[in-house]
Every structure is written in C-alpha cells, then in structure tokens.
Amino acid sequence: MSDKPTIVFCQCAHFDVIDPAVRKELFARLTAAGVDFEIVDDLCGLAARRDRRLVALANARPLRVVACRPRTVKWLFHAAGVPLDDIHLEVFDMREQSAEDIAQALSASGGADSAAAPPPADPPDWVPWFPVIDYDRCRNCKQCLNFCLFGVYATDEDGRVVVAHPDRCKTHCPACARVCPAGAIIFPKYASGPISGLVPDESSPARAVRVDVNQLIAGDVRAALRSRGRSASTVSAEDLEIPPEALAALRRRCTTCRPAVDSTRPDCGDNVPCCGNDDPTGPCCESEDEPR
C-alpha cells in the first residue's frame, strides 16, 4: 500500500462560503507543484446521495480532504454511512487557512495517483443545503425532529434521530440548529460559527436561540411563523433565520389532519407529515387557496 495520501479537493460548487479566489489560487499552486488530487463538485451533494465514491475515500490510508471545517467533514462522511478514521485523516479548511499554507503542506506529502471518474453533478434544481448531526454532542432529545417543519428528520431502528430526507430541507434555513440545546446540528454551507461546523466555544454564550420547542408545538407554530408573529417565548421566524421562501411554503397545509402538526396519513404523498408537505399530492391534502 502506498504511503502517499489520497487528496480530495471539494469545490463547494453551489455556495461561495469558500472564497473563489482561494480555491483558484490553491488549485493553481497544487497543479504547479505536481500534486495529484481528485476534484469533487460538492462533498455535501455526495453525502446526501450516499455516493459510493465516498466509500473509497473513507478507506484511503492516509486521506487528505481540502474542503471546509474538519468537524463538518467528519460528520458529512458519517451521514453518508462511511465514518472516517481520524488517525489517517487530515482536513484542510479553505474557509480559514490560506492557499499558500495548504499548498505547502500538501506539496510536502505529494499525492496518490487517481483515475477515479468525476461524480455525477447534483440536479440543477436542488442545492445540497441540509443539516448533519454531530453525534459526539447529540443528546437525542428529538427537539429537531419535533420542530422541523418539512420532514427532514426521522428516527432509525434504534430510536436515534437521523437526517432521513436531506432534500426536503429549505435552502438557507438553519432553524433546527437554532433550537438544538446541545449545539449538535451543523449546516456545512452556513456562513459562520458553530452552525457552520466550528467547534463551539463552551466558555462563551451559545449563539443558538434557546427555544422551548414543546411550547411552540403546543400552539400553531406554522401559523405563527407564517405571520412572523412572536410566540410566548418571544422567538420569531427572523430569530430562527427562516428564509421568506420557506415561510411561503408554509402557506400550504393539510386541512384534514390539521391542527395536529405531526400527523401522518398513508395516502398523503410519500407518507410524510401532511402539515409539513409543501408539495402535497395525496387526496388528504389541499392548499389554503385551492383544493388538491
């Protein structure tokens, strides 16, 4: 087995959370130094698809990942079902480190030859914005599961909360991370702080909004967020950073299963929460404006 590392370079193609100038400079430096590396459009997209290419990368000894936060990369691979071996892994963060420093470190170790084909591109109508869970911090309190308005979360056979439907997440919405009491939810494409994958600073106040989710759900959380009103906990849609397009999706709701926010009906689409289905197709669902 070669002791040269496998180097994978994530272009984060759908967001500019990584400065394009840094990506361009680093690509040029690595190429000029003759370093062999693989390019992927977006590690988030591969993780969401559980792309088998990640299996080969996870088994590489050693593996160097040029992407974003080390904490984010670790839990993205875990979300794809291929946990990484920390002993053989090194992550270079283009959001924090300079192109010169990364290139110098990688040039010293070279890179293994790779003939791997590029991964399929993500569908043009879907941006891989979705949460991943840091299970080192997760308490399995299920606040995210109970709060999410769009059916992103579920529980596995062991009762552990998982991100079951990443494609249902609404781009730019980090609300579930805001209500997580453990700071365990990461949005890799979020702009900054622990939500983006930085390790939380336990010595400073947590940035996440602390919300009594049970109190919110006991009322009509969708109506409150649609109207941008404040609940008894004085938390609004703006506080939770729910974008306007996600609020607009809440205009549709199932009139049959209302007011039970978490009800499910087997004849409503793909057996998802009726009140969280923004594209209802089953006979039990209709929009506020016209029947379905």
BALOBA-1460 file (C-alpha; in Angstrom, 3 decimals):
// residues 292
<rec num="1" residu="m" x="0.000" y="0.000" z="0.000"/>
<rec num="2" residu="s" x="1.373" y="3.430" z="-0.956"/>
<rec num="3" residu="d" x="2.056" y="5.832" z="1.894"/>
<rec num="4" residu="k" x="1.224" y="8.731" z="-0.407"/>
<rec num="5" residu="p" x="-2.038" y="10.351" z="0.706"/>
<rec num="6" residu="t" x="-5.209" y="10.412" z="-1.330"/>
<rec num="7" residu="i" x="-6.114" y="14.073" z="-1.662"/>
<rec num="8" residu="v" x="-9.652" y="15.181" z="-2.422"/>
<rec num="9" residu="f" x="-10.441" y="18.794" z="-3.306"/>
<rec num="10" residu="c" x="-14.032" y="19.997" z="-2.764"/>
<rec num="11" residu="q" x="-15.103" y="22.896" z="-4.964"/>
<rec num="12" residu="c" x="-18.231" y="23.676" z="-2.896"/>
<rec num="13" residu="a" x="-19.843" y="24.345" z="-6.254"/>
<rec num="14" residu="h" x="-23.232" y="25.552" z="-5.030"/>
<rec num="15" residu="f" x="-22.195" y="28.195" z="-2.496"/>
<rec num="16" residu="d" x="-19.416" y="30.743" z="-2.119"/>
<rec num="17" residu="v" x="-18.768" y="30.003" z="1.542"/>
<rec num="18" residu="i" x="-15.221" y="29.329" z="0.363"/>
<rec num="19" residu="d" x="-13.672" y="32.345" z="-1.292"/>
<rec num="20" residu="p" x="-13.445" y="31.570" z="-5.051"/>
<rec num="21" residu="a" x="-10.095" y="33.350" z="-5.160"/>
<rec num="22" residu="v" x="-8.716" y="30.979" z="-2.518"/>
<rec num="23" residu="r" x="-9.972" y="27.935" z="-4.424"/>
<rec num="24" residu="k" x="-8.478" y="29.216" z="-7.675"/>
<rec num="25" residu="e" x="-5.106" y="30.040" z="-6.122"/>
<rec num="26" residu="l" x="-4.882" y="26.707" z="-4.314"/>
<rec num="27" residu="f" x="-5.798" y="24.768" z="-7.445"/>
<rec num="28" residu="a" x="-3.051" y="26.602" z="-9.356"/>
<rec num="29" residu="r" x="-0.441" y="26.023" z="-6.626"/>
<rec num="30" residu="l" x="-1.182" y="22.300" z="-6.330"/>
<rec num="31" residu="t" x="-1.141" y="21.854" z="-10.097"/>
<rec num="32" residu="a" x="2.131" y="23.724" z="-10.447"/>
<rec num="33" residu="a" x="3.676" y="21.590" z="-7.679"/>
<rec num="34" residu="g" x="2.642" y="18.382" z="-9.451"/>
<rec num="35" residu="v" x="0.419" y="17.215" z="-6.593"/>
<rec num="36" residu="d" x="-2.096" y="14.549" z="-7.608"/>
<rec num="37" residu="f" x="-5.563" y="15.195" z="-6.285"/>
<rec num="38" residu="e" x="-9.179" y="14.381" z="-7.013"/>
<rec num="39" residu="i" x="-11.801" y="17.052" z="-7.538"/>
<rec num="40" residu="v" x="-15.401" y="16.765" z="-6.402"/>
<rec num="41" residu="d" x="-18.067" y="19.340" z="-7.112"/>
<rec num="42" residu="d" x="-19.554" y="19.228" z="-3.648"/>
<rec num="43" residu="l" x="-18.960" y="16.852" z="-0.728"/>
<rec num="44" residu="c" x="-22.385" y="17.760" z="0.655"/>
<rec num="45" residu="g" x="-24.008" y="16.536" z="-2.547"/>
<rec num="46" residu="l" x="-22.074" y="13.266" z="-2.427"/>
<rec num="47" residu="a" x="-23.033" y="12.749" z="1.213"/>
<rec num="48" residu="a" x="-26.719" y="13.446" z="0.544"/>
<rec num="49" residu="r" x="-26.712" y="10.871" z="-2.278"/>
<rec num="50" residu="r" x="-24.633" y="8.446" z="-0.204"/>
<rec num="51" residu="d" x="-22.409" y="8.273" z="-3.250"/>
<rec num="52" residu="r" x="-20.309" y="5.094" z="-3.274"/>
<rec num="53" residu="r" x="-17.255" y="7.132" z="-4.158"/>
<rec num="54" residu="l" x="-17.133" y="8.221" z="-0.538"/>
<rec num="55" residu="v" x="-16.563" y="4.595" z="0.477"/>
<rec num="56" residu="a" x="-13.280" y="4.521" z="-1.436"/>
<rec num="57" residu="l" x="-12.255" y="7.854" z="0.050"/>
<rec num="58" residu="a" x="-13.116" y="6.753" z="3.588"/>
<rec num="59" residu="n" x="-10.938" y="3.656" z="3.127"/>
<rec num="60" residu="a" x="-7.957" y="5.635" z="1.836"/>
<rec num="61" residu="r" x="-4.897" y="5.497" z="4.085"/>
<rec num="62" residu="p" x="-3.967" y="8.295" z="4.533"/>
<rec num="63" residu="l" x="-6.700" y="10.711" z="3.375"/>
<rec num="64" residu="r" x="-6.343" y="14.474" z="2.986"/>
<rec num="65" residu="v" x="-9.557" y="16.452" z="2.457"/>
<rec num="66" residu="v" x="-9.374" y="20.030" z="1.210"/>
<rec num="67" residu="a" x="-12.772" y="21.481" z="1.956"/>
<rec num="68" residu="c" x="-14.151" y="23.329" z="4.966"/>
<rec num="69" residu="r" x="-14.439" y="22.727" z="8.723"/>
<rec num="70" residu="p" x="-12.843" y="19.487" z="9.976"/>
<rec num="71" residu="r" x="-15.874" y="18.883" z="12.213"/>
<rec num="72" residu="t" x="-18.170" y="19.322" z="9.211"/>
<rec num="73" residu="v" x="-16.202" y="16.924" z="7.000"/>
<rec num="74" residu="k" x="-16.176" y="14.256" z="9.714"/>
<rec num="75" residu="w" x="-19.939" y="14.290" z="10.160"/>
<rec num="76" residu="l" x="-20.689" y="14.586" z="6.435"/>
<rec num="77" residu="f" x="-18.933" y="11.256" z="5.877"/>
<rec num="78" residu="h" x="-20.742" y="9.820" z="8.895"/>
<rec num="79" residu="a" x="-24.071" y="10.989" z="7.439"/>
<rec num="80" residu="a" x="-23.201" y="9.130" z="4.236"/>
<rec num="81" residu="g" x="-22.722" y="5.918" z="6.213"/>
<rec num="82" residu="v" x="-18.929" y="5.837" z="5.921"/>
<rec num="83" residu="p" x="-17.375" y="7.127" z="9.162"/>
<rec num="84" residu="l" x="-13.828" y="8.352" z="8.777"/>
<rec num="85" residu="d" x="-10.782" y="7.016" z="10.588"/>
<rec num="86" residu="d" x="-9.464" y="10.087" z="12.426"/>
<rec num="87" residu="i" x="-5.989" y="8.567" z="12.698"/>
<rec num="88" residu="h" x="-5.474" y="8.575" z="8.931"/>
<rec num="89" residu="l" x="-7.408" y="11.780" z="8.179"/>
<rec num="90" residu="e" x="-6.303" y="15.369" z="7.861"/>
<rec num="91" residu="v" x="-8.696" y="18.143" z="6.837"/>
<rec num="92" residu="f" x="-7.597" y="21.466" z="5.386"/>
<rec num="93" residu="d" x="-10.099" y="24.280" z="5.855"/>
<rec num="94" residu="m" x="-10.195" y="26.686" z="2.907"/>
<rec num="95" residu="r" x="-12.525" y="28.915" z="4.931"/>
<rec num="96" residu="e" x="-9.794" y="29.564" z="7.490"/>
<rec num="97" residu="q" x="-6.399" y="28.575" z="6.051"/>
<rec num="98" residu="s" x="-4.544" y="30.354" z="3.262"/>
<rec num="99" residu="a" x="-3.974" y="28.759" z="-0.118"/>
<rec num="100" residu="e" x="-0.223" y="29.095" z="0.413"/>
<rec num="101" residu="d" x="-0.249" y="27.236" z="3.734"/>
<rec num="102" residu="i" x="-2.440" y="24.402" z="2.426"/>
<rec num="103" residu="a" x="-0.413" y="24.026" z="-0.768"/>
<rec num="104" residu="q" x="2.856" y="23.938" z="1.180"/>
<rec num="105" residu="a" x="1.576" y="21.187" z="3.477"/>
<rec num="106" residu="l" x="0.208" y="19.070" z="0.636"/>
<rec num="107" residu="s" x="3.221" y="19.582" z="-1.629"/>
<rec num="108" residu="a" x="5.435" y="18.091" z="1.044"/>
<rec num="109" residu="s" x="3.446" y="14.860" z="1.100"/>
<rec num="110" residu="g" x="2.649" y="14.564" z="-2.611"/>
<rec num="111" residu="g" x="-0.489" y="12.735" z="-3.555"/>
<rec num="112" residu="a" x="-1.527" y="9.319" z="-4.804"/>
<rec num="113" residu="d" x="-2.324" y="8.871" z="-8.476"/>
<rec num="114" residu="s" x="-6.040" y="8.648" z="-9.109"/>
<rec num="115" residu="a" x="-8.034" y="7.661" z="-12.149"/>
<rec num="116" residu="a" x="-11.418" y="7.990" z="-10.460"/>
<rec num="117" residu="a" x="-14.189" y="9.350" z="-12.652"/>
<rec num="118" residu="p" x="-15.826" y="12.612" z="-11.557"/>
<rec num="119" residu="p" x="-19.059" y="12.175" z="-9.606"/>
<rec num="120" residu="p" x="-22.412" y="12.922" z="-11.220"/>
<rec num="121" residu="a" x="-23.466" y="16.535" z="-10.886"/>
<rec num="122" residu="d" x="-26.209" y="17.404" z="-8.454"/>
<rec num="123" residu="p" x="-29.611" y="18.055" z="-10.021"/>
<rec num="124" residu="p" x="-29.718" y="21.714" z="-11.131"/>
<rec num="125" residu="d" x="-32.929" y="22.334" z="-9.179"/>
<rec num="126" residu="w" x="-31.534" y="21.147" z="-5.847"/>
<rec num="127" residu="v" x="-28.831" y="22.826" z="-3.798"/>
<rec num="128" residu="p" x="-27.378" y="20.420" z="-1.200"/>
<rec num="129" residu="w" x="-28.227" y="22.581" z="1.803"/>
<rec num="130" residu="f" x="-29.140" y="20.284" z="4.683"/>
<rec num="131" residu="p" x="-28.119" y="19.539" z="8.282"/>
<rec num="132" residu="v" x="-25.712" y="16.925" z="9.569"/>
<rec num="133" residu="i" x="-25.647" y="15.770" z="13.173"/>
<rec num="134" residu="d" x="-22.578" y="15.794" z="15.412"/>
<rec num="135" residu="y" x="-23.237" y="12.633" z="17.423"/>
<rec num="136" residu="d" x="-20.430" y="13.488" z="19.836"/>
<rec num="137" residu="r" x="-22.725" y="16.258" z="21.077"/>
<rec num="138" residu="c" x="-26.216" y="14.990" z="20.244"/>
<rec num="139" residu="r" x="-28.335" y="14.048" z="23.281"/>
<rec num="140" residu="n" x="-31.121" y="12.542" z="21.166"/>
<rec num="141" residu="c" x="-33.600" y="14.954" z="22.751"/>
<rec num="142" residu="k" x="-35.554" y="14.964" z="19.460"/>
<rec num="143" residu="q" x="-36.188" y="18.706" z="19.520"/>
<rec num="144" residu="c" x="-35.040" y="18.933" z="15.900"/>
<rec num="145" residu="l" x="-37.352" y="16.082" z="14.906"/>
<rec num="146" residu="n" x="-40.336" y="17.695" z="16.626"/>
<rec num="147" residu="f" x="-39.582" y="21.188" z="15.378"/>
<rec num="148" residu="c" x="-38.630" y="20.692" z="11.715"/>
<rec num="149" residu="l" x="-41.463" y="21.902" z="9.514"/>
<rec num="150" residu="f" x="-40.512" y="19.913" z="6.431"/>
<rec num="151" residu="g" x="-39.940" y="16.298" z="7.493"/>
<rec num="152" residu="v" x="-36.142" y="16.318" z="7.215"/>
<rec num="153" residu="y" x="-35.589" y="14.206" z="10.348"/>
<rec num="154" residu="a" x="-36.707" y="10.737" z="11.406"/>
<rec num="155" residu="t" x="-35.589" y="8.086" z="13.873"/>
<rec num="156" residu="d" x="-33.698" y="4.917" z="12.979"/>
<rec num="157" residu="e" x="-34.456" y="1.427" z="14.291"/>
<rec num="158" residu="d" x="-32.544" y="2.248" z="17.480"/>
<rec num="159" residu="g" x="-34.600" y="5.375" z="18.118"/>
<rec num="160" residu="r" x="-31.756" y="7.721" z="17.229"/>
<rec num="161" residu="v" x="-32.558" y="10.901" z="15.314"/>
<rec num="162" residu="v" x="-31.158" y="10.896" z="11.764"/>
<rec num="163" residu="v" x="-31.316" y="13.207" z="8.759"/>
<rec num="164" residu="a" x="-33.546" y="10.962" z="6.684"/>
<rec num="165" residu="h" x="-34.618" y="13.345" z="3.913"/>
<rec num="166" residu="p" x="-31.913" y="15.969" z="3.240"/>
<rec num="167" residu="d" x="-33.628" y="17.016" z="0.004"/>
<rec num="168" residu="r" x="-36.645" y="18.310" z="1.951"/>
<rec num="169" residu="c" x="-34.586" y="20.930" z="3.775"/>
<rec num="170" residu="k" x="-35.169" y="24.525" z="2.674"/>
<rec num="171" residu="t" x="-32.111" y="26.343" z="1.359"/>
<rec num="172" residu="h" x="-30.736" y="28.956" z="3.785"/>
<rec num="173" residu="c" x="-32.931" y="27.732" z="6.678"/>
<rec num="174" residu="p" x="-30.894" y="26.793" z="9.814"/>
<rec num="175" residu="a" x="-33.834" y="26.954" z="12.264"/>
<rec num="176" residu="c" x="-33.378" y="23.450" z="13.682"/>
<rec num="177" residu="a" x="-29.758" y="24.284" z="14.555"/>
<rec num="178" residu="r" x="-31.039" y="27.318" z="16.402"/>
<rec num="179" residu="v" x="-33.253" y="25.222" z="18.661"/>
<rec num="180" residu="c" x="-30.764" y="22.416" z="19.347"/>
<rec num="181" residu="p" x="-29.830" y="22.660" z="23.045"/>
<rec num="182" residu="a" x="-26.579" y="20.729" z="22.520"/>
<rec num="183" residu="g" x="-25.288" y="22.655" z="19.500"/>
<rec num="184" residu="a" x="-25.129" y="19.335" z="17.643"/>
<rec num="185" residu="i" x="-26.578" y="20.388" z="14.287"/>
<rec num="186" residu="i" x="-24.245" y="21.584" z="11.539"/>
<rec num="187" residu="f" x="-25.146" y="23.250" z="8.263"/>
<rec num="188" residu="p" x="-21.948" y="22.945" z="6.192"/>
<rec num="189" residu="k" x="-22.895" y="25.882" z="3.954"/>
<rec num="190" residu="y" x="-23.878" y="28.240" z="6.768"/>
<rec num="191" residu="a" x="-21.855" y="31.447" z="6.904"/>
<rec num="192" residu="s" x="-20.108" y="31.246" z="10.269"/>
<rec num="193" residu="g" x="-19.852" y="29.988" z="13.831"/>
<rec num="194" residu="p" x="-20.748" y="26.606" z="15.322"/>
<rec num="195" residu="i" x="-23.671" y="26.142" z="12.911"/>
<rec num="196" residu="s" x="-21.112" y="26.098" z="10.065"/>
<rec num="197" residu="g" x="-19.067" y="23.437" z="11.826"/>
<rec num="198" residu="l" x="-16.677" y="25.387" z="14.015"/>
<rec num="199" residu="v" x="-16.267" y="23.703" z="17.382"/>
<rec num="200" residu="p" x="-18.488" y="25.583" z="19.865"/>
<rec num="201" residu="d" x="-16.659" y="27.697" z="22.412"/>
<rec num="202" residu="e" x="-18.096" y="26.467" z="25.695"/>
<rec num="203" residu="s" x="-16.653" y="29.467" z="27.541"/>
<rec num="204" residu="s" x="-18.855" y="31.927" z="25.653"/>
<rec num="205" residu="p" x="-22.648" y="32.154" z="25.419"/>
<rec num="206" residu="a" x="-24.092" y="29.851" z="22.777"/>
<rec num="207" residu="r" x="-25.257" y="31.678" z="19.668"/>
<rec num="208" residu="a" x="-28.122" y="29.283" z="19.090"/>
<rec num="209" residu="v" x="-31.520" y="30.575" z="20.104"/>
<rec num="210" residu="r" x="-32.821" y="28.555" z="23.022"/>
<rec num="211" residu="v" x="-36.469" y="27.808" z="22.281"/>
<rec num="212" residu="d" x="-38.998" y="25.836" z="24.280"/>
<rec num="213" residu="v" x="-39.964" y="23.695" z="21.303"/>
<rec num="214" residu="n" x="-42.729" y="21.882" z="23.170"/>
<rec num="215" residu="q" x="-44.342" y="25.214" z="23.937"/>
<rec num="216" residu="l" x="-44.165" y="26.252" z="20.306"/>
<rec num="217" residu="i" x="-45.573" y="22.987" z="19.006"/>
<rec num="218" residu="a" x="-48.399" y="23.078" z="21.543"/>
<rec num="219" residu="g" x="-49.634" y="26.124" z="19.666"/>
<rec num="220" residu="d" x="-49.930" y="26.672" z="15.924"/>
<rec num="221" residu="v" x="-46.265" y="27.069" z="15.071"/>
<rec num="222" residu="r" x="-46.918" y="27.253" z="11.323"/>
<rec num="223" residu="a" x="-49.483" y="29.999" z="11.669"/>
<rec num="224" residu="a" x="-47.154" y="31.921" z="13.975"/>
<rec num="225" residu="l" x="-44.235" y="31.654" z="11.574"/>
<rec num="226" residu="r" x="-46.351" y="32.464" z="8.522"/>
<rec num="227" residu="s" x="-47.470" y="35.670" z="10.190"/>
<rec num="228" residu="r" x="-43.966" y="36.278" z="11.540"/>
<rec num="229" residu="g" x="-45.555" y="36.771" z="14.935"/>
<rec num="230" residu="r" x="-43.806" y="36.123" z="18.204"/>
<rec num="231" residu="s" x="-44.774" y="33.293" z="20.500"/>
<rec num="232" residu="a" x="-44.756" y="33.315" z="24.285"/>
<rec num="233" residu="s" x="-41.043" y="32.516" z="24.065"/>
<rec num="234" residu="t" x="-40.518" y="35.782" z="22.102"/>
<rec num="235" residu="v" x="-38.886" y="33.915" z="19.225"/>
<rec num="236" residu="s" x="-39.795" y="34.861" z="15.660"/>
<rec num="237" residu="a" x="-39.075" y="33.478" z="12.222"/>
<rec num="238" residu="e" x="-36.380" y="36.133" z="11.863"/>
<rec num="239" residu="d" x="-34.698" y="34.975" z="15.071"/>
<rec num="240" residu="l" x="-34.596" y="31.446" z="13.716"/>
<rec num="241" residu="e" x="-33.382" y="32.709" z="10.306"/>
<rec num="242" residu="i" x="-36.203" y="31.014" z="8.422"/>
<rec num="243" residu="p" x="-35.994" y="32.489" z="4.898"/>
<rec num="244" residu="p" x="-39.034" y="34.020" z="3.155"/>
<rec num="245" residu="e" x="-39.249" y="31.203" z="0.609"/>
<rec num="246" residu="a" x="-39.544" y="28.645" z="3.415"/>
<rec num="247" residu="l" x="-42.235" y="30.744" z="5.062"/>
<rec num="248" residu="a" x="-44.070" y="30.903" z="1.744"/>
<rec num="249" residu="a" x="-44.026" y="27.103" z="1.556"/>
<rec num="250" residu="l" x="-45.912" y="27.019" z="4.855"/>
<rec num="251" residu="r" x="-48.969" y="28.518" z="3.181"/>
<rec num="252" residu="r" x="-49.897" y="25.025" z="2.096"/>
<rec num="253" residu="r" x="-51.198" y="22.729" z="4.765"/>
<rec num="254" residu="c" x="-53.389" y="19.691" z="5.073"/>
<rec num="255" residu="t" x="-56.888" y="20.713" z="6.135"/>
<rec num="256" residu="t" x="-57.825" y="17.132" z="7.015"/>
<rec num="257" residu="c" x="-55.119" y="16.407" z="9.581"/>
<rec num="258" residu="r" x="-54.948" y="19.945" z="10.930"/>
<rec num="259" residu="p" x="-54.428" y="21.015" z="13.694"/>
<rec num="260" residu="a" x="-52.201" y="18.038" z="14.579"/>
<rec num="261" residu="v" x="-48.853" y="19.297" z="13.315"/>
<rec num="262" residu="d" x="-47.105" y="15.930" z="13.304"/>
<rec num="263" residu="s" x="-49.946" y="13.757" z="11.961"/>
<rec num="264" residu="t" x="-49.242" y="11.417" z="9.082"/>
<rec num="265" residu="r" x="-51.567" y="9.878" z="6.585"/>
<rec num="266" residu="p" x="-50.576" y="6.947" z="4.331"/>
<rec num="267" residu="d" x="-52.491" y="8.459" z="1.418"/>
<rec num="268" residu="c" x="-50.732" y="11.818" z="1.613"/>
<rec num="269" residu="g" x="-47.826" y="11.825" z="-0.784"/>
<rec num="270" residu="d" x="-44.924" y="9.720" z="0.459"/>
<rec num="271" residu="n" x="-46.333" y="9.159" z="3.946"/>
<rec num="272" residu="v" x="-44.760" y="12.374" z="5.158"/>
<rec num="273" residu="p" x="-46.206" y="14.761" z="7.721"/>
<rec num="274" residu="c" x="-49.187" y="16.285" z="5.916"/>
<rec num="275" residu="c" x="-48.717" y="19.643" z="7.566"/>
<rec num="276" residu="g" x="-45.065" y="19.681" z="6.553"/>
<rec num="277" residu="n" x="-45.534" y="18.679" z="2.927"/>
<rec num="278" residu="d" x="-45.074" y="21.761" z="0.759"/>
<rec num="279" residu="d" x="-45.870" y="19.843" z="-2.415"/>
<rec num="280" residu="p" x="-48.841" y="17.711" z="-1.412"/>
<rec num="281" residu="t" x="-50.089" y="15.177" z="-3.910"/>
<rec num="282" residu="g" x="-52.270" y="12.851" z="-1.868"/>
<rec num="283" residu="p" x="-56.050" y="13.205" z="-1.590"/>
<rec num="284" residu="c" x="-55.877" y="14.247" z="2.056"/>
<rec num="285" residu="c" x="-54.006" y="17.452" z="1.280"/>
<rec num="286" residu="e" x="-55.121" y="20.772" z="-0.123"/>
<rec num="287" residu="s" x="-53.658" y="24.240" z="-0.112"/>
<rec num="288" residu="e" x="-55.207" y="27.200" z="1.627"/>
<rec num="289" residu="d" x="-56.070" y="28.682" z="-1.757"/>
<rec num="290" residu="e" x="-57.310" y="25.761" z="-3.783"/>
<rec num="291" residu="p" x="-58.149" y="22.073" z="-3.267"/>
<rec num="292" residu="r" x="-55.673" y="19.379" z="-4.155"/>
